Amino acid sequence: MDEDRIILELKKQGIDLVSSVPCDRAKGLFFKLPEAFRHIGLTREEDGVGISAGAYLAGARPAIALQSSGLGNMLNAILSLTVTFGLPLPILASWRGREGEKIPAQIPFNRPLPGILSAAGIACTEVSGPDAPHEIGDAIAAAYQKRIPHVILIRPECLTETGCSVPSPVSSPRPFSVCYERNWRTPVMTRNDAIRAIAGNVRDEVLVANIGVPSKELYAARDRPENFYMLGSYTQVSAIGLGIATARPDKQVIVIDGDGSLLGSAILPVIAAAGPKNLTIACLDNGVFGSTGNQPRPGQDTADLALMALGAGFARTWTVHESWELEAALAAKTGDGPSFVHVRIRPGNSDVPNIPLSPEQIRDRFMAALV
């Protein structure tokens, strides 16, 4: 089957957002996906899990396309986010490592891949041949009907190229100049102080809170249906925010992320490239891994998150140390993003209880609030 038949099956199933990392065995498909759908290009496959989760929660119908090797990077996010919250996720994968594979590194993970997915309880369809594109559509339909992840493995011999030409790169450089001077002061806020400042200054904005204590602190500060509380999936909260902001450009989205989480992610340049004007990342930087006991993180005194956001392509960044500065930055961000607020805080966790909501309850009331 050629890429046009695959795209037709995706469209038949109502797919309206695709995130992808390309594979050289399906070049034509990965060139055509951005032309056929709203598209977010990834640099790391697992970010597509968070983007798709956020997009679905906000009313879109997402899918991911990638090389099958990338599934190894995605397993924890799929299980701790997609499966935990009961979200649909069709994943279209060019299946590497089969007989005739010329790259030895593709074989150890990919050859036993159906068994790996089965052991993880992840549904898998092996497309039977080049004349069975309907099997792709059936698998996508099953993912949405059952609210589950479903991997669709397409062997290279099932794919044919239509001979599409490689598009010429389009260069539209954004004028950019920066004079950057770091002026770090001694932090005075705790994370709980910062979260209370954020929660106390929102009206109809969507809030997405990082895993662990940050979500619990937000729940204790101000629970509302427009809050999405993370329960797992380290590094995925900003990706979820990007998915929501992309699917609902009419909604202001504020992500409460952490320094350790963002430093472990590849999402900042993806957000900057996508350019959602309605997305703000509030990075609460205490220099430690707070939810696991406040162990110091790498780069505690050297990594500058605001400068990293600038380098990734964010148009607007702030570094704040006090609650009034944080409130001013949030007031200034509206409609002109993506924006990045580097909130320097003191380590420490407040004594707050666990969130008394199931994953399904968090999902359902959040989706109802966005209707």
C-alpha positions in Angstrom: 0.0 0.0 0.0 1.2 3.5 -0.6 1.1 6.5 1.7 -2.1 7.9 0.2 -4.1 4.7 1.1 -2.7 4.9 4.7 -3.7 8.6 5.0 -7.2 7.8 3.6 -7.7 5.2 6.4 -6.6 7.7 9.0 -9.0 10.3 7.6 -11.9 7.7 7.5 -11.4 7.3 11.2 -11.6 11.0 11.9 -7.9 11.4 12.8 -7.3 15.2 13.0 -3.9 15.5 14.7 -0.8 13.4 14.0 2.6 13.6 15.8 5.5 11.8 14.3 9.1 10.8 14.2 10.1 9.7 10.7 11.4 6.3 9.4 13.4 6.0 6.2 11.4 2.9 5.2 8.3 5.1 4.8 9.7 8.4 3.6 6.7 9.3 1.5 4.3 8.9 4.4 6.3 11.1 6.7 6.6 13.8 4.1 2.8 13.7 3.4 1.5 13.6 7.0 2.2 17.3 7.6 0.3 18.1 4.4 -2.7 16.0 5.3 -3.2 16.7 9.0 -2.6 19.1 11.8 0.9 17.9 12.6 3.4 18.1 15.4 7.0 16.9 14.6 8.7 15.2 17.5 12.3 14.7 18.5 11.5 12.0 21.0 8.7 9.5 20.6 7.3 9.5 24.1 6.4 13.1 23.8 3.8 12.0 21.3 2.0 10.1 24.1 1.6 13.2 26.2 0.6 15.4 23.2 -2.0 12.8 22.1 -3.4 12.5 25.7 -3.8 16.3 25.9 -5.3 16.5 22.5 -7.9 13.8 23.2 -8.8 15.3 26.5 -9.5 18.5 24.7 -11.7 16.9 22.0 -9.4 16.0 19.2 -8.8 12.6 17.6 -5.0 12.1 17.6 -2.6 9.4 16.3 1.1 8.8 16.3 3.3 7.7 13.4 6.9 6.5 13.9 9.5 3.8 13.4 8.8 0.8 15.6 12.1 1.2 17.5 10.6 4.3 19.1 8.1 2.2 21.0 10.9 1.3 23.4 11.0 4.9 24.4 7.3 5.1 24.9 6.3 2.1 27.0 6.3 3.7 30.4 4.4 6.8 29.2 1.9 4.6 27.4 1.2 2.5 30.5 1.4 5.2 33.2 -0.6 7.8 31.2 -2.6 6.3 28.3 -3.6 3.1 30.1 -3.9 4.6 33.5 -6.4 7.3 32.4 -8.1 5.1 29.8 -7.3 7.1 26.7 -7.3 6.0 23.1 -4.0 6.0 21.2 -3.5 4.5 17.8 0.2 4.2 17.0 1.2 3.6 13.3 4.7 2.0 13.3 6.9 1.1 10.4 8.2 -2.3 11.6 11.9 -2.6 11.6 14.2 -5.6 12.6 12.4 -8.1 10.4 14.2 -10.6 8.1 16.5 -8.8 5.8 17.1 -5.9 8.2 20.6 -4.5 7.5 21.1 -2.5 10.7 22.0 -4.9 13.6 20.8 -2.5 16.3 17.3 -2.7 14.9 16.9 -6.4 15.6 17.1 -7.0 19.4 14.1 -4.9 20.3 12.0 -5.1 17.1 12.1 -8.7 16.2 10.3 -9.8 19.4 8.2 -6.7 19.5 4.7 -8.3 19.3 5.7 -10.4 22.4 6.9 -7.3 24.3 3.6 -5.5 23.6 1.6 -8.6 24.6 3.5 -8.8 27.9 2.7 -5.2 28.5 -1.0 -5.7 27.7 -0.9 -3.4 24.7 -3.1 -4.3 21.7 -1.2 -4.9 18.5 -2.2 -5.4 14.8 0.3 -6.8 12.3 -0.9 -5.6 9.0 -1.2 -8.8 6.9 -0.2 -7.4 3.5 -0.1 -4.5 1.0 -3.7 -5.0 0.1 -5.1 -4.7 3.6 -5.2 -1.0 4.5 -8.6 -1.6 6.1 -6.8 -3.3 8.9 -5.3 0.0 9.8 -8.7 1.6 10.0 -10.1 -1.3 12.0 -7.2 -1.0 14.6 -7.8 2.8 14.9 -11.5 2.2 15.4 -10.8 -0.3 18.1 -8.4 2.1 19.9 -11.2 4.7 20.2 -14.0 2.3 20.9 -12.1 0.7 23.8 -10.1 3.7 24.9 -6.8 1.8 24.7 -3.4 2.1 23.0 -3.3 0.1 19.8 0.0 -0.4 17.9 -0.3 -1.0 14.2 2.8 -2.7 12.8 3.4 -2.3 9.1 6.2 -4.4 7.6 8.4 -2.7 5.0 7.3 -5.1 2.3 3.7 -3.9 2.8 4.7 -0.3 1.9 5.2 1.2 -1.6 6.4 4.6 -2.4 4.5 6.8 -4.9 7.7 8.6 -5.9 6.7 11.9 -4.2 9.4 14.5 -4.5 11.2 15.8 -1.4 9.9 19.2 -0.7 12.3 22.1 -0.7 12.9 23.5 2.8 10.9 26.7 3.4 12.9 29.3 5.2 11.0 32.0 7.1 13.4 33.0 9.8 12.0 35.0 12.7 13.9 38.1 13.5 15.6 37.5 16.8 18.0 39.4 19.0 18.7 38.9 22.7 20.8 40.5 25.3 20.7 38.1 28.3 21.9 38.8 31.8 21.1 36.3 34.5 20.0 37.9 37.8 19.2 35.1 40.2 18.2 36.1 43.7 17.6 34.0 46.7 14.2 32.3 46.3 11.5 33.1 48.9 8.6 31.0 47.7 8.1 27.3 48.2 6.4 25.3 45.4 3.2 25.4 47.4 3.4 29.2 47.5 3.9 29.4 43.8 1.1 27.0 43.1 -1.3 28.9 45.3 -0.3 32.1 43.5 -1.1 30.5 40.1 -4.3 28.9 41.3 -5.5 32.1 42.9 -5.2 34.1 39.7 -6.9 31.9 37.1 -10.4 32.3 35.9 -11.3 30.0 33.0 -7.7 28.9 32.2 -6.8 25.2 32.0 -4.2 24.1 34.5 -2.1 20.9 34.0 -0.1 19.9 37.0 3.1 17.8 37.2 3.2 14.3 38.8 3.5 13.7 42.5 3.4 16.5 45.1 2.7 19.4 42.6 -0.7 17.8 41.6 -1.6 17.2 45.3 -0.6 20.8 46.2 -2.8 22.2 43.4 -5.7 20.0 44.5 -5.4 21.3 48.0 -5.0 24.9 46.9 -7.9 25.0 44.5 -9.6 22.0 43.1 -11.6 22.7 39.9 -12.8 20.6 36.9 -10.4 22.6 34.6 -7.4 21.1 36.5 -5.8 18.0 35.0 -3.8 16.2 37.7 -0.9 14.0 36.6 -0.6 10.7 38.4 2.5 9.3 36.6 4.4 9.7 33.3 7.5 11.7 34.3 8.4 14.4 31.7 5.0 14.4 30.0 3.1 17.3 31.6 4.3 20.0 29.2 3.5 17.6 26.3 0.0 17.2 27.6 -0.3 21.0 27.8 0.8 21.3 24.2 -1.8 18.8 23.1 -4.6 20.6 24.9 -3.4 24.0 23.6 -3.3 22.7 20.0 -6.7 21.1 20.1 -8.3 24.1 21.9 -6.7 27.4 20.7 -9.6 29.3 22.3 -8.4 28.2 25.8 -5.5 29.6 27.8 -3.4 26.7 29.1 -1.0 26.9 31.9 1.3 24.0 32.7 2.8 23.6 36.1 6.0 21.7 35.3 9.2 21.1 37.3 12.9 21.7 36.6 13.8 18.0 36.8 10.9 17.0 34.5 11.8 19.6 31.9 15.5 18.8 32.0 14.6 15.2 31.3 12.4 16.1 28.3 12.8 17.1 24.7 9.6 19.1 24.5 10.7 22.7 24.7 11.8 23.0 21.0 8.7 21.1 19.9 6.5 23.6 21.7 8.4 26.5 20.3 8.1 25.1 16.8 4.4 24.4 17.1 4.0 28.0 18.4 0.7 27.8 20.4 -0.1 31.4 21.4 -2.3 30.1 24.3 0.3 28.0 26.1 2.3 29.1 29.1 4.9 26.8 30.8 5.4 27.7 34.5 8.6 25.8 35.5 8.8 25.6 39.3 12.6 25.3 39.8 13.7 24.2 43.3 16.9 22.6 42.2 15.9 19.2 43.5 13.7 16.2 42.8 11.0 17.3 45.2 8.5 14.5 45.0 11.1 11.8 45.7 12.6 13.4 48.8 14.4 16.6 47.6 17.5 15.0 46.3 19.7 17.5 44.4 19.3 17.4 40.6 22.1 17.7 38.1 22.9 21.3 37.2 21.3 22.6 40.4 23.4 25.8 40.3 24.2 26.0 36.6 21.3 25.0 34.4 19.3 28.1 33.4 15.8 27.0 32.4 14.8 30.4 31.0 17.8 30.6 28.8 17.1 27.0 27.6 13.6 28.1 26.7 15.0 31.1 24.8 17.4 28.9 22.9 14.6 26.5 22.1 12.7 29.3 20.4 10.2 30.6 23.0 9.2 34.2 22.2 8.6 35.3 25.7 10.4 34.3 29.0 10.5 35.6 32.5 12.5 34.6 35.6 10.7 35.3 38.9 11.4 34.9 42.5 8.4 36.3 44.4 4.7 35.8 44.1 3.9 39.3 42.8 6.5 38.8 40.0 4.8 35.4 39.1 1.4 37.0 39.1 2.7 39.8 36.8 4.3 37.4 34.4 1.0 35.3 34.2 -1.0 38.5 33.5 1.4 39.5 30.7 1.4 36.2 28.9 -2.2 36.1 27.6 -2.5 35.4 23.9 1.1 36.0 23.0 2.8 32.7 23.6 4.2 30.3 23.8 5.4 31.7 27.1 7.9 30.4 29.7 8.0 31.5 33.3 11.0 30.3 35.2 9.9 30.3 38.8 12.8 30.0 41.2 11.6 28.5 44.5 12.9 27.0 47.7 12.9 23.2 48.2 10.2 21.7 50.4 7.0 19.8 50.1 3.8 20.8 52.0 1.9 18.2 54.0 -1.1 17.6 51.7 -3.2 14.5 51.3 -3.5 12.3 48.2 -6.0 13.4 45.5 -9.3 11.5 46.3 -10.2 11.1 42.6 -9.7 8.1 40.4 -8.0 8.6 37.0 -11.3 8.1 35.3 -12.9 10.8 37.4 -10.1 13.3 36.7 -10.4 12.5 32.9 -14.2 12.7 32.7 -14.8 15.9 34.6 -11.9 17.6 32.8 -13.3 16.6 29.4 -16.8 17.8 30.5 -15.3 21.2 31.6 -13.8 21.7 28.1 -16.9 21.0 26.1 
